[in-house]
Amino acid sequence: MKKIILYLLLCGSILGAENFRKWASKDGRIIDAKFIKFFGEKVEIQRKDGRSFKIDKSAFSENDIEYLDDLLKRTDSRGYLWDDSSTRFEITSEEWTDSPANLKPRHFYTFKRDRVDLDGNGEVDGQAVFIKWSSGKNLKSYAWDVLPDGHLILKFKSYKIHSGKYKYNLESKIFEKTEGFGPGILRRANR
């Protein structure tokens, strides 16, 4: 048992160390740190000793600025690199619609953290999604969940439970269906 715990600790420390890299300032100073998040034009990085710094992006070398520009394309609205927690945050922070931006929204989706049993079998199928017509009429509830890779799963019940898998497009800021049933997209309703 001790060997297993030691192995897991070693793997965890090796995997964590892969996030650290050498950062260079414009004047040539080097720091070994990992990216934490963006704060507007500032970047938070953390050294191996745990100390964090917020530094203007412009203070970095040209290569590091290019690296940061690439990272910025993969961040959520809080400035963190996109992951499963990003999906949870983004999907519950606003109302969403399944209509393209050039059309008037027909349905509005509100994602909640309440657990829901869609088919009444006593098992939790996910967290609650409440859907309303633009007229205000409520539709039946859906369920949602997030996979470890950040994909959103949207479930609904007709004669059985169907599901669709969605990936967040960081450029267009919408969830696009990659497989299964359900609407083709989910975008912020902005109403």
Steps between C-alpha positions, in 0.01 A plus 500: 500500500785738584653436156172593329470825697866586430447427128190725485680782682797471265275503191313801634819694562638409156177605327487824698862579409415484130302823539810695603709673237771763472361851453725781376457872552589758236823573687601131506408397856372141524243352740386137520123516549161383373215700356202548735265750332455829317392822673434733206848592371665337804599137533516301823783247513607281792848381593566147626523633857133608470561875480283670237562815301278721284710644219414724206495291185716762330786428746561157345726413207355492147491116506312497830255765377424277199456204738264708717302612194449132417395423860255790498311334212439199729368677810157537653342834596682491837843476335569133581595241238186317384418177687198328655468766772482764223204321344323487838569868567403631157185291459358598842597868489257607227188408308554321167301453179507246217431758228777644279596863568324624185161359611267594783546244783224239529616316812689620807707257708580557867756256641470434874700292748190314628508125440228354283356154430353519149341156480383461862712189568657648814840560336644844439535566126688828541432857602188691405452702181183707479387589150246770414348610173563865417129549587581397858336154489709237678609181328587182685830480682823374352813385683861599444840375604863571411761244400857525635616631159258796525230371263144588598243218500137602457234234574125493447228239525247406236423126505857447629786728604687652205818702525717732296865584544622860459843659471558867576637692202743749653493729194124528451421457875225243436448135586482295180343154492758237407275194526161374613162668540402855589540848358792565263642788704465677832602866517462770761150650484613856588150625571 
